[in-house]
Amino acid sequence: MRVTGSSQRLWHGLTTTSCCLLAVVLGGTSIAGTMEARINSIFGTQSSKVVSVNSGETESRVYFQSGFASAQELVDYRENLNKQIEAEGSVLLKNENNALPLGTGGVNVTVFGIGGVSPVYAGAQGGGVIKNTDQIVPIYQVFTESGIHINETVREWYRKTGIPENCVIDSTGRDGSVTTSGPWDNEKVELATRSRGALEADASAAFEGWRDSYSSYGDAAIVMLCRLEGEGSDLEEGSLSITKEEQALIDEAKQNFDKVIVILNGSAAMEIEPLKQDPDIDSILWIGEPGTHGLYGVADILTGREPPSGHLPDTYAVSSVSSPAWQNAGSFTFSNAEAENLGNYGSYYLVQAEGIYLGYKYYETRYEDCVLGAGSADSAPGASNGSDSWNYDDEVSYGFGYGLSYTTFTQTLDSVEVDEENKSAAVTVTVTNTGTTAGKDAVQIYAQSPYTDYDRANQIEKAAVQLMAFDKTQTLEPGESETLTIDIDLKYLASYDYKNAKTYIMEAGDYYFSIGNGAHDALNHILAAKGMTSGEGMDYDGNAGNAYHWSKTDSDMENYSFAFDGETKITNQLEDADYNYWKPGTVTYLSRNDWSGTWSDGYDGLEATSEMIPWLTTEIYEAGSSDTSPIVTGSAETSYNLITMRGAAYDDELWESILNQMTADEMAQLVTDACEHTTPVATINYGGSLDKDGPIGYDAKFNTDTEAVYHIDGTESDYIRNYNFTTFCTEPVLAASFNPELAKERGRVNGEDSHWSGYTEIWAPGCNLHRTPYSGRNYEYFSEDAMLTNLMAAEICAEGQRYGSVAGPKHFAFNDQETNRQGVATFMNEQAAREIQLRAFEGAFLPDEGGSMGTMTAFNRVGVTHVTYSEPLQVSILRDEWGFEGYTITDFAFSDLMYPYASITSGTNAFDNMISDFSAINAESLKNDLTLLSGVRESCHRILYTYVNSNAMNGVSSNSTIVRVTPWWKAALNGISIALAALAAVSFILYLVNTRILVRNRRNKEGK
């Protein structure tokens, strides 16, 4: 055998390389083993499964059933629903000269702006991101199929020149700093990823070259104004005004086209007063973010196949920084943060000094007080653009709830029946199509409570108008009418008296119910019912017939003070969330009693007091008894399967035996290892679950496990096999539809997606509020209004859970900006907390409304207490008052912020943990701390109660058992390890053989 030095080096090199690679793979395999459940969640695989031993059982093990026979049926339904929501949620704000619709016979248009090539389809990060962009139907394709032919010359310039080189924008912040955004990160044909906020190409140099093409595409000019938002950061101040690049496009359109249409693409409420006032701008259409197929709905509106029927979910202010909330939004640092070493999680705060006056409740209430000459409402403080007096028309471009149609409607308030005994009211309204085309109309019910001397004395605030309920007609032909009766729950009209009664009260006085095209229209009807006219300061005369006056003779200080169960007393729980609790007299909350004297320009430089500092820096937890014998773990006395508890009450006695069977290790793992899954529990034969974000659909694909009840089998198209459920238009679009039925259908889709993906809980809907238009995550939340959010979320959650999915509204609670979100101390008074932020969530949780069985908590603090260990929030309010029986999970968990012991014993049940260390909760610590063990056991109870009543149990029977299986990725790692080990062994042996032969040959040679 001829052996050379080069062959020896080869085998030596292969041995070394394969050993190194083997070490890397073995290390990776070890790490993967510690993250096995998380990796399974990513790939939709499992390391165990529940199998049933044949025992002759005949009952069905499919407890929740799909309404679709195939994956293709579901996809078709989803995409059509997306189109319908977008069509009903797009809002026509202006339509002069009947510029819209363009007609269905085919039109030639010129589209200006990057959005004509790459619109904003969804959010930029987080749960509102479209994960498979191949599913997006591009605007060019949609418009072409709909008979809207786009100017190719202009389009090609944007594709080849405008992207990405010229896409930069400078934004100036509150502190004067300048941030440059752009260029785009990448380009994927017509679907580019743009930087957040405003971003438009400077196309002015191209105008001359475009103009020859205008005559062939001159039916209309469409100018796209896009704003992109994303998790993790808020928009820059000033980015909601029209940029110079956008204005150049608008001017070019006006100078060269008879018909100019502006499309607003994004959730952020832009500053569009110049467009409203400009006679050369014919139409303004807000479309939000349309998702993968929503642009078909937009095209149908443009052509007239669908009439617009949406209404704004937010106030469009003349100045985006004019609201009282904005004055205390952004970054505020405790004056002693550095000296006290408060760190990243304890240094920042917010004071929600606006109280209840968020969004339209501020603008409309101040407007009424201007008309009534009350509370120094017309004074200069708060007036935008430096005006010396406050005037509604100078502050609001388009009010909350406003929207136009291609036809006209009349709404008649037929009756209001108030049932005080049952704390309800029934409002009957007749809607008539008085125009010449078919259309739908939304009926919005508003109410006004009396602002009394008692309120002034006890610092109770009352908005001049608040949304109570809504519904939508069917499509009405010209001349056709429909009568709707809408029920109102008067508990949402009661006011929270946090100073004196410390509960909800309903005072005696004059109440009004009203209908209208938005909050402002409804308020003008109320003012008309009070005898006011445009001659006395109203911007137009209302219709007193569309307002109903109800005179309540006696104050009710008792009946509204009880929780859902009718027994638990509602009282103050969040007193320490008010900064005044720590330093009395520091914060003055905005009051309609004196708009000028209570206006805040921002609470800069507040101090973290010595009493606050421990809450901002350390885990405050007192260990329990080391004698944990009262709680049994790992019991072998019983051997029940979890499925036994399906349908049993939460307090069923048998739960004790189920929980006793669990080992301490199993309990610790169930609560600490919960990032997008729950872990299997062998002692009770619970197979675990998979869970996912988010607000535009589960971030998941169709299940390919052939043993699953609902799955695809590989015969489907590539489109179906690669289909991801993150496809829908964003929550503000759904909110703008003002259609509860569409919200219900959206919930049905969550339930069906859960069946077909194999994922159970969905962390959605997002129920935080649009406190300011600059919040980076407004696209994940419905509206500035608590009741619009409340009612839409309740429909989604209730319907989704009918199919066995688990609804997880997020982010509970008070998470309304991204800046400093991790640990920011959020201060407010309890009236604002309950009537604004918490009311947005309440409907999703109440058992007779949304009935949600899950929730994801927030990153921020309520006061100085992090929400994950705020027992008043998570136990006293969520569970005791609202009757929540499900489980709570943190947002992405950090153990140095969401302290393990404090959280798990104060209402948190699971940690969305992937990278942080929660090993402090372990079998040993549980065996030596009765308080900790009790908290973990209760958390396990809640988690298991939630999932045993979900579709995670489909296919599980009373004789099921857990068996271990090897997921494909783990098998692949094992296979690679074996192959590398074999290669290393063979290489090493051949290296040894070569070495021996070389040595022998050398000796033979020397012997000669």
SEBASE-919442 format. One record per residue (C-alpha): y, x, z. Coordinates in steps of 0.02 Angstrom, whole numbers, padded with zeros to 5 digits, always signed. Each point is the difference from the previous one (the first is absolute). Example, Ala and Ser with C-alpha at 12.3 -4.5 7.8 and 13.67 -1.06 7.14 Angstrom:
BEGIN
-00225+00615+00390/+00172+00069-00033/
//
This chain:
BEGIN
+00000+00000+00000/+00164+00074-00054/+00134-00018+00132/+00178+00063-00013/+00145+00017+00118/+00092-00138-00091/-00141-00126+00034/+00003+00049+00182/+00187-00031+00006/-00027-00169-00084/-00123-00059+00132/+00108+00071+00138/+00151-00093-00068/-00097-00163-00021/-00067+00015+00177/+00173+00031+00072/+00082-00138-00103/-00133-00130+00035/+00002+00041+00186/+00189-00017+00004/-00007-00164-00094/-00140-00060+00113/+00105+00041+00153/+00146-00099-00074/-00111-00149-00044/-00086+00003+00170/+00170+00007+00085/+00062-00142-00109/-00158-00098+00037/+00028+00025+00186/+00180-00059-00012/-00053-00146-00109/-00126-00046+00133/+00139-00022+00127/+00094-00110-00125/-00150-00090-00070/+00063-00176+00033/+00171+00041-00076/-00079+00074-00157/-00113-00152-00014/+00155-00109+00006/+00080+00098-00141/-00153-00011-00112/-00057-00172+00056/-00166+00072+00062/-00093-00015+00165/-00112+00111+00106/-00096-00145+00072/-00042-00174-00051/-00067-00156+00079/-00169-00056-00066/-00097-00155+00046/-00183+00002+00045/-00089-00145-00082/-00038-00128+00133/-00010-00157-00104/+00182-00047+00030/+00061-00131-00122/+00184-00018+00048/+00132+00072-00114/+00071+00167+00054/+00154-00021-00110/+00124-00071+00124/+00152+00012-00114/-00015-00033-00186/+00101+00051-00152/+00068-00131-00118/-00028+00113-00150/-00160+00027-00095/+00049+00170-00070/+00120+00144+00023/+00082-00041-00165/+00040-00176+00060/+00084+00071+00154/+00100+00126-00100/+00060-00133-00121/+00053-00111+00144/+00091+00142+00088/+00097+00052-00154/+00050-00179-00041/+00056-00028+00180/+00104+00159-00006/+00085-00066-00157/+00031-00170+00082/+00071+00072+00161/+00117+00110-00101/+00055-00146-00108/+00039-00108+00152/+00070+00144+00103/+00123+00071-00126/+00175-00060+00040/+00129-00050-00130/+00169+00040+00078/+00116-00024-00147/-00020-00084-00170/+00163-00026-00092/+00003-00075-00174/-00184-00043+00014/-00039+00181-00042/-00175-00029+00064/-00129-00047-00052/-00011+00106-00157/-00124-00119-00080/-00183+00010-00047/+00020+00027-00186/+00014+00189+00011/+00156+00099+00043/+00060+00177-00031/+00082+00083+00150/+00067+00169+00052/-00054+00053+00174/+00113+00125+00087/-00057+00106+00146/-00152+00096+00055/-00072-00165+00060/-00021-00052-00180/-00134+00134-00013/-00057+00018+00181/+00049-00141+00118/-00030+00005+00187/-00167-00089+00014/-00028+00025+00187/+00046+00114+00144/-00007+00189-00003/-00111+00032+00151/-00102-00089+00131/-00091-00166-00014/+00107-00064-00142/-00054+00127-00131/-00099-00041-00157/-00147+00120+00011/-00067-00017-00177/+00149+00008-00118/-00116-00027-00149/-00002-00183+00053/+00187-00019-00025/+00046-00093-00158/+00156+00094-00059/+00160-00092-00034/-00006+00040-00186/-00171-00079-00018/+00046-00153+00103/+00162-00031-00093/-00081+00026-00170/-00141-00121+00039/+00130-00126+00061/+00103+00010-00160/+00137+00111+00071/+00019+00146-00120/+00080+00156+00075/+00118+00118-00091/-00113+00146-00045/+00143+00124-00024/+00063-00021+00177/-00175-00008+00072/-00053+00161-00084/+00154+00090+00067/-00048-00045+00178/-00180+00052-00030/+00041+00167-00080/+00172+00048+00067/+00047-00103+00151/-00159+00043+00093/+00007+00108+00100/+00138+00124-00037/+00153-00106+00031/-00063-00105+00146/+00098+00064+00150/+00122-00086+00117/+00106+00062+00144/+00009-00111+00155/+00125+00024+00140/-00061-00044+00173/+00088-00071+00152/+00033+00176+00064/+00073+00059-00165/-00152+00100-00052/-00049-00007-00183/-00180-00022-00054/-00059+00027-00177/-00145-00109-00055/-00105+00031-00153/-00053+00044-00126/-00156-00104-00009/-00153+00084+00070/-00105-00033-00154/-00015-00105-00155/-00152-00099-00051/+00046-00070-00170/+00096-00157+00051/-00038+00005+00185/+00104+00133+00085/+00013+00036+00185/+00184-00003+00043/+00089+00060+00155/+00050-00133+00127/+00162-00096-00010/+00110-00005-00154/-00053+00108-00144/+00064-00019-00176/+00016+00114-00149/+00171+00045-00068/-00018-00074-00174/+00184+00003-00049/-00023+00139-00126/-00133-00102-00089/+00101-00160-00022/+00072+00046-00169/-00172+00036-00069/-00065-00166+00066/+00133-00113-00072/-00069-00014-00175/-00157-00078+00075/+00091-00135+00098/+00019-00119-00146/-00189-00012-00020/-00023-00031+00187/+00157-00097+00037/-00061-00166+00070/+00037+00066+00174/+00028+00157+00100/-00105+00015+00158/+00058+00127+00128/-00129+00051+00129/+00066+00052+00171/-00143+00073+00102/-00016+00051+00182/-00157+00079+00071/-00047-00001+00185/-00137+00090+00092/-00077+00027+00170/+00063+00142+00107/+00185+00000-00043/+00142-00123-00023/+00112-00011-00151/+00157+00105-00003/+00162-00088+00044/+00091-00041-00161/-00157-00008-00106/+00013-00190-00013/+00162+00002-00096/+00001+00011-00189/-00002+00182-00052/+00110+00075-00134/-00151+00019-00113/-00044-00184+00023/+00180-00053-00026/+00005+00096-00164/-00152-00098-00059/+00080-00164+00052/+00161+00044-00092/-00095+00049-00156/-00093-00166+00005/+00159-00101+00024/+00091+00087-00141/-00138-00025-00128/-00092-00161+00043/+00052-00182+00015/-00134-00034+00131/-00026+00117+00148/-00138-00026+00128/-00020+00107+00156/-00170+00011+00084/-00006+00060+00181/-00165+00091+00027/-00034+00039+00183/+00000-00076+00175/+00161+00080+00061/+00150-00117-00008/+00120+00089-00116/+00189-00013-00006/+00023-00111-00152/+00167-00087+00029/+00074+00086-00155/-00140-00076-00104/+00028-00171+00074/+00185+00004-00038/-00015+00079-00173/+00016-00135-00135/-00089+00112-00124/-00158+00001+00106/-00088-00160-00048/-00155+00002+00109/-00067+00088+00154/-00184-00013+00040/-00081+00076+00156/-00185+00040-00023/-00043+00109+00150/-00155+00108-00031/-00120-00094-00115/-00165+00091+00027/-00123+00033-00139/+00013-00166-00094/+00156-00082+00069/+00108+00048-00149/-00089-00138-00096/+00085-00120+00119/+00168+00085-00031/-00026-00012-00188/-00041-00184+00017/+00164-00028+00090/+00098+00097-00131/-00078-00100-00141/+00003-00168+00091/-00187-00027+00011/+00025-00007+00188/+00160-00061+00081/+00069+00108+00142/-00020-00079+00171/+00019+00144+00121/+00129+00016+00139/+00064+00158+00082/-00096+00062+00153/+00151+00103+00052/+00189-00008+00000/+00082+00095-00142/+00157+00065+00085/+00152+00063-00093/-00017+00160+00101/-00173+00055+00052/+00072+00080+00157/+00101-00149+00062/-00129-00079+00116/+00006+00026+00188/-00180+00064-00007/+00051+00143-00115/+00125+00066+00126/-00146+00043+00113/-00130+00050-00130/-00053+00176-00044/-00013+00152+00112/+00069+00000+00178/-00045+00141+00120/+00008-00008+00190/+00143+00110+00056/-00113+00097+00118/-00151+00009-00117/+00007+00188-00019/+00041+00036+00181/-00145-00109+00059/-00118+00062-00136/-00038-00176-00058/-00083+00062-00160/-00027-00087-00165/-00078-00154+00078/+00128-00028+00139/+00170+00052-00065/+00052-00148-00107/+00054-00178+00032/+00069-00158-00080/+00104-00137+00078/-00017-00167-00086/+00171-00055+00058/+00006-00137-00132/-00112-00105+00112/-00060-00154-00096/+00129+00023-00138/-00112+00078-00130/+00028-00032-00185/+00065-00172-00044/+00008-00051+00182/+00146+00119+00016/+00091-00041-00161/-00022-00189+00011/+00040-00013+00185/+00159+00101-00020/+00044-00108-00150/-00016-00161+00101/+00106+00073+00139/+00132+00047-00129/+00002-00180-00059/+00006-00067+00178/+00128+00131+00055/-00113+00063+00139/-00045+00166+00077/+00129+00106-00093/-00119-00011-00148/+00133+00044-00129/+00052+00160+00089/-00010+00171-00080/-00150+00077+00093/-00150-00012-00114/+00101-00037-00156/-00065+00105-00144/+00103+00113-00112/+00135+00024+00131/+00068-00176-00008/+00114-00058+00141/-00092-00166+00015/-00177-00063-00021/-00033-00122-00141/-00171-00064-00054/+00032+00013-00187/+00047+00182+00022/-00161+00034+00095/-00140-00092-00090/-00045+00003-00184/-00156-00109+00009/-00061-00079+00161/-00174-00011+00072/-00105-00134-00084/+00110-00012-00156/-00077-00018-00173/+00028-00086-00167/-00111-00086-00126/+00011-00040-00185/+00012-00182+00048/+00094-00092+00138/-00064-00093+00151/+00066-00118+00131/-00073-00003+00173/+00019-00151+00112/-00028+00009+00187/-00093-00163+00024/-00039+00010+00185/-00023+00110+00152/-00115-00061+00137/+00010+00099+00162/-00147-00014+00119/+00058+00081+00162/-00162-00038+00091/-00101+00102-00125/+00142+00123-00031/+00000-00032-00187/+00103-00074-00140/-00045-00069-00171/+00127+00022-00140/-00021-00102-00159/+00089+00056-00158/-00003-00068-00176/+00027+00123-00142/+00048-00060-00174/+00011+00103-00159/+00168-00051-00073/-00001+00128-00140/-00078+00015-00171/-00147+00117+00031/-00148+00000+00117/+00008+00099+00161/-00046+00021+00182/+00118-00006+00148/-00013+00068+00176/+00048-00110+00146/+00075+00103+00141/+00024-00079+00171/+00131+00076+00113/+00059-00046+00174/+00147+00032+00114/-00002-00001+00190/+00153-00037+00107/+00097+00151+00065/+00043-00055+00175/+00099+00056+00152/-00166+00038+00083/-00039+00118-00144/+00165+00090+00017/-00023+00020+00186/-00178+00065-00016/+00019+00105-00158/-00114-00110-00105/+00040+00013-00185/-00025-00137-00129/+00002+00026-00188/+00100-00128-00099/-00153-00031-00108/-00182+00055+00002/-00144-00031-00117/-00132-00111+00079/-00123-00043-00139/-00018-00015-00188/-00110-00064-00139/+00000-00008-00188/-00021-00139-00126/-00124-00006-00140/+00070+00023-00175/+00117-00146-00029/+00040-00062-00174/+00179-00055-00038/+00034-00160+00097/-00155+00019+00109/+00010-00004+00191/-00111+00057+00142/+00015-00042+00185/-00051+00131+00126/-00022-00020+00188/+00013+00165+00091/-00047+00021+00183/+00103+00107+00117/-00059+00074+00164/+00146-00017+00120/-00061+00146+00105/+00080+00107-00134/+00167-00088+00029/+00001+00032+00187/+00110+00142+00062/-00052+00141+00114/+00107+00011+00157/-00033+00177+00060/+00136+00002+00134/-00024-00158+00102/-00152-00109-00038/-00092+00152-00070/-00099-00108-00120/+00021-00116-00149/+00116-00149+00023/+00060-00145-00108/+00175-00050+00051/+00084-00167-00014/+00127-00016-00139/+00023-00026-00186/-00138+00065-00112/+00001-00004-00189/-00137+00009-00131/+00052+00039-00177/-00067+00039-00173/+00080+00106-00135/-00011+00137-00129/-00004+00135+00132/+00071+00020+00174/+00181-00007-00055/-00020-00162-00095/-00093-00078+00148/+00138+00055+00119/+00135-00075-00109/-00092-00166+00008/-00002+00015+00190/+00186+00039+00002/+00030-00151-00111/-00096-00106+00124/+00120+00065+00132/+00145-00060-00106/+00055+00167-00071/+00058+00024-00180/+00052+00139-00117/+00178-00035+00052/-00043+00061+00173/-00073+00167-00051/-00169-00039-00079/-00031+00087-00166/-00061-00165-00074/-00029-00176+00063/-00171-00040+00068/-00097-00163-00010/-00009-00082+00170/-00144-00107-00062/-00109+00154-00008/+00020+00035+00186/-00074-00100+00143/+00081-00008+00172/-00114-00010+00151/+00080-00021+00169/-00108+00061+00142/+00055-00081+00160/-00088+00107+00131/-00032+00186+00012/-00183+00048+00007/-00022+00154+00109/-00187-00023+00025/-00104-00064-00148/+00034+00148-00114/-00036+00127+00136/-00189-00009-00015/-00110+00108-00109/-00127-00051-00130/-00127-00058+00130/+00125-00117+00082/-00026+00086+00167/+00062+00179-00009/+00183+00011+00043/+00111+00092-00123/+00123+00114+00086/+00087+00166-00024/-00116+00142-00046/+00115+00123-00087/+00147+00022+00118/-00019+00189-00004/+00017-00002-00190/+00186-00028+00028/+00095+00162+00024/+00105-00092+00128/-00154-00008+00110/+00014+00188+00022/+00191+00016-00007/+00079-00170+00035/+00152-00048-00100/-00023+00129-00137/-00045-00110-00149/+00097-00154-00053/-00100-00114-00113/+00085-00088-00144/+00058-00174+00048/+00076-00141-00099/+00104-00034+00154/+00104+00153-00047/-00044+00083-00165/+00139+00127+00015/-00029+00051+00180/-00188+00018-00017/-00010+00088-00169/-00085+00170+00011/+00038+00147-00111/-00155+00090+00063/-00066+00057+00168/+00003+00188-00024/-00038+00125+00138/-00091-00108+00126/-00086+00093+00142/-00183-00006+00045/+00010-00031+00187/-00112+00089+00124/-00101-00160+00019/-00026-00010-00188/-00053+00179-00030/-00179-00012+00066/-00034-00145-00118/+00067+00102-00146/-00097+00159+00037/-00161-00027+00096/-00150-00113+00018/+00027-00115+00147/-00172-00049+00059/-00082-00021+00169/-00186+00030+00000/-00114-00128+00080/-00140+00018+00123/-00131+00134-00037/-00130-00129+00052/-00040-00084-00166/-00160-00083+00059/+00073-00176-00015/-00012+00021-00190/-00172+00024-00077/-00025+00110-00153/-00156+00039-00100/-00099-00141+00078/-00180-00022-00060/-00023-00164+00093/+00046-00099-00156/-00014+00037-00186/+00114-00125-00084/+00066+00025-00175/+00186-00025-00025/-00032-00137-00128/-00058-00106+00146/+00183-00022+00047/+00056-00068-00167/+00094-00162+00036/-00005+00026+00189/+00160-00014+00100/+00091+00158+00050/-00039-00033+00183/-00182-00046-00028/-00104+00072+00143/-00121+00085-00120/+00136+00123-00050/-00030+00088+00166/-00178+00043-00051/+00054+00055-00174/+00132+00117+00070/-00117+00063+00137/-00120+00061-00136/+00131+00116-00076/-00002+00181+00054/+00158+00087+00055/-00009+00109-00155/-00008-00152-00113/+00148-00080+00086/+00106+00156-00012/-00040+00023-00183/+00034-00182-00044/+00179+00008+00066/+00048+00178-00047/-00079+00018-00173/+00076-00148-00092/+00093+00066-00152/-00040-00129-00134/-00165-00048+00081/-00088-00049+00158/-00150+00106+00048/-00179-00068+00011/-00069-00039+00173/-00188+00027+00003/-00035-00078+00170/+00058-00172-00061/-00042+00024-00185/+00179-00009-00059/+00014+00082-00170/+00186+00036+00005/+00133-00048-00126/+00118+00070-00131/+00186-00044+00010/+00152+00038-00108/+00183-00023-00038/+00098-00098-00063/+00138-00121-00051/-00034+00002-00188/-00189-00006+00020/-00145+00097+00075/+00004+00182-00051/-00180-00017-00057/-00113-00025-00150/-00145-00117-00034/-00152+00033+00109/-00142+00085-00096/-00128-00015+00140/-00135-00109-00079/-00056-00058+00172/+00171-00073+00039/+00019-00187-00017/+00141+00021-00127/+00000+00153-00113/+00004+00061-00178/-00158+00072-00075/+00061+00124-00129/-00007-00115-00151/+00185-00041+00014/+00136+00077-00105/+00084+00163+00045/+00154-00102+00046/-00097-00097+00132/-00093+00153+00065/+00163+00094+00026/+00101-00151+00056/+00103+00023+00158/+00064-00153+00093/+00176+00070+00030/+00079-00101-00140/+00115-00136+00065/+00186-00020-00008/+00081+00043+00165/+00029-00113+00150/+00185-00034-00035/-00049-00077-00167/-00125-00115+00084/+00130-00045+00131/+00126-00040-00137/-00118-00129-00074/+00027-00109+00155/-00171-00070-00042/-00124-00013+00144/-00141-00039-00121/+00022+00165-00088/-00006+00088+00169/-00160-00094+00036/-00074+00055-00165/+00054+00178+00036/-00097-00012+00162/-00151-00066-00093/+00003+00155-00109/-00003+00110+00155/-00155-00093+00056/-00086+00014-00169/+00045+00183-00018/-00078+00028+00170/-00163-00076-00061/-00008+00099-00160/+00060+00168+00067/-00099+00004+00161/+00158+00032+00102/+00033-00122+00142/+00169+00022+00082/+00157+00015-00104/+00154+00070+00082/+00115-00129-00070/+00112-00094-00018/+00149+00105+00052/+00105-00107+00116/+00145+00113+00049/+00172-00053-00058/+00127+00066-00123/+00123+00050+00135/+00102+00092-00130/-00024+00014-00189/-00025+00188+00020/-00165-00006+00091/-00126+00101-00098/-00139-00125+00029/+00085-00165-00039/-00120-00021-00147/-00142-00020+00127/+00091-00136+00097/+00051-00175-00053/+00181-00027+00045/+00147+00017+00117/-00048-00169+00072/-00124-00027+00140/-00057-00175-00049/-00026+00039-00184/-00107+00145+00058/-00085-00104+00135/-00054-00141-00115/-00053+00107-00148/-00101+00116+00111/-00085-00146+00088/-00060-00071-00166/-00067+00168-00060/-00090+00039+00162/-00078-00171+00027/-00067-00016-00176/-00065+00178-00011/-00098-00020+00160/-00084-00157-00066/-00098+00123-00109/-00046+00110+00146/+00126+00139-00025/+00102+00059+00149/+00188-00014-00020/+00098+00142+00079/+00188-00036-00004/+00102+00158+00022/+00095+00092+00071/+00006-00086+00169/+00143+00011+00043/+00184+00049-00024/-00037+00126-00139/+00143-00035-00120/+00052+00172-00060/-00090+00158-00051/+00126+00125+00068/-00069+00075+00161/-00131-00137+00002/-00124+00102+00101/+00060-00026+00176/+00174-00068-00027/+00057-00099+00154/+00050-00172-00063/+00118-00093+00116/+00041-00186-00009/+00022-00150+00112/-00145-00119+00026/+00077-00147-00094/+00013+00105-00157/-00174+00073+00027/-00080-00172+00011/+00103-00101-00124/+00010+00133-00136/-00129+00139-00002/-00141-00083+00096/+00024-00171-00081/-00038+00083-00167/-00175+00041+00067/-00031-00151+00109/-00062-00120-00133/-00127+00127-00063/-00081+00009+00173/+00007-00174+00076/-00176-00072-00009/+00056-00165-00078/+00108+00087-00130/-00053+00169-00071/-00134+00039+00128/-00005+00185-00043/-00139+00098+00083/+00073+00173-00028/+00165+00092+00002/+00064+00175-00029/+00131+00056+00123/+00154+00103-00039/+00057+00181+00018/+00156-00041+00099/+00038-00042+00181/+00060-00164+00072/+00136+00066+00112/-00071+00165+00062/-00180-00060+00007/-00104+00034-00154/-00068-00163-00071/-00178+00063+00016/+00013-00001+00189/+00123-00142+00023/-00105-00119+00103/+00138-00132+00001/-00002-00002-00190/-00185+00020-00035/-00071-00100+00143/+00130-00116+00077/+00076-00058-00165/-00133+00029-00133/-00151-00055+00100/+00059-00106+00145/+00141-00093-00087/-00063-00006-00179/-00186-00017+00034/-00053+00152-00103/-00186+00036+00023/-00019+00137-00130/+00026+00187+00014/+00145+00118-00026/-00005+00168-00086/+00134+00133-00006/+00084+00061-00157/-00054+00175-00052/-00035+00069+00173/+00079+00150+00086/-00067+00031+00174/+00162+00082+00059/+00095-00160-00039/-00128-00140+00018/-00067+00065+00165/-00187-00038+00010/-00018-00056+00182/+00165-00094+00010/-00031-00088-00166/-00181-00054+00022/+00038-00073+00172/+00159-00092-00054/-00057-00102-00149/-00044+00121-00140/-00182-00019-00050/-00029+00132-00133/+00080+00156-00070/+00026+00022-00187/-00050+00179+00026/-00043+00127-00134/+00078+00166+00049/+00058-00017+00180/-00101+00037+00157/-00047-00153+00103/-00150+00085+00079/+00079-00030+00171/-00089-00167-00011/-00182+00053+00011/-00158-00043+00093/+00043+00115+00144/+00177-00063+00025/-00062-00180-00009/-00129+00031+00136/+00133+00065+00119/+00145-00123-00024/-00026-00186+00030/+00169-00047-00075/-00036+00097-00159/-00176-00067-00014/+00063-00178+00025/+00130+00022-00138/-00124+00074-00122/-00131-00133+00039/+00129-00138-00028/+00050+00081-00164/-00181+00005-00057/-00015-00183+00045/+00150-00044-00108/-00056+00107-00147/-00176-00069+00001/+00059-00180+00023/+00110+00020-00153/-00133+00073-00114/-00147-00107+00055/+00101-00149-00063/+00046+00085-00164/-00083+00028-00168/-00056+00170+00063/-00149-00101+00063/-00049-00065-00172/-00183+00045-00025/-00031+00030+00186/-00128-00104+00093/-00064-00010+00177/-00143+00119-00039/+00107+00130-00087/-00002+00181+00051/+00100+00156-00042/-00077+00138-00105/+00077+00165-00048/+00037+00032-00183/+00072+00152-00087/+00158-00036-00101/+00007+00080-00172/+00137+00123+00047/-00100+00063+00147/-00156+00015-00108/+00104+00097-00126/+00059+00120+00135/-00177+00022+00063/-00061+00029-00176/+00134+00130-00033/-00041+00086+00164/-00185+00007-00043/+00037+00063-00175/+00116+00136+00065/-00123+00049+00136/-00138+00013-00130/+00112+00101-00114/+00048+00115+00144/-00182+00022+00050/-00059+00037-00176/+00146+00118-00032/-00032+00091+00162/-00186+00019-00036/+00035+00063-00175/+00131+00117+00072/-00130+00069+00122/-00130+00015-00137/+00125+00090-00112/+00050+00114+00142/-00180+00045+00037/-00038+00036-00182/+00156+00106-00018/-00046+00099+00156/-00178+00025-00062/+00060+00052-00173/+00122+00122+00078/-00137+00078+00105/-00116+00012-00149/+00136+00084-00098/+00037+00122+00141/-00188+00037+00016/-00007+00055-00179/
//
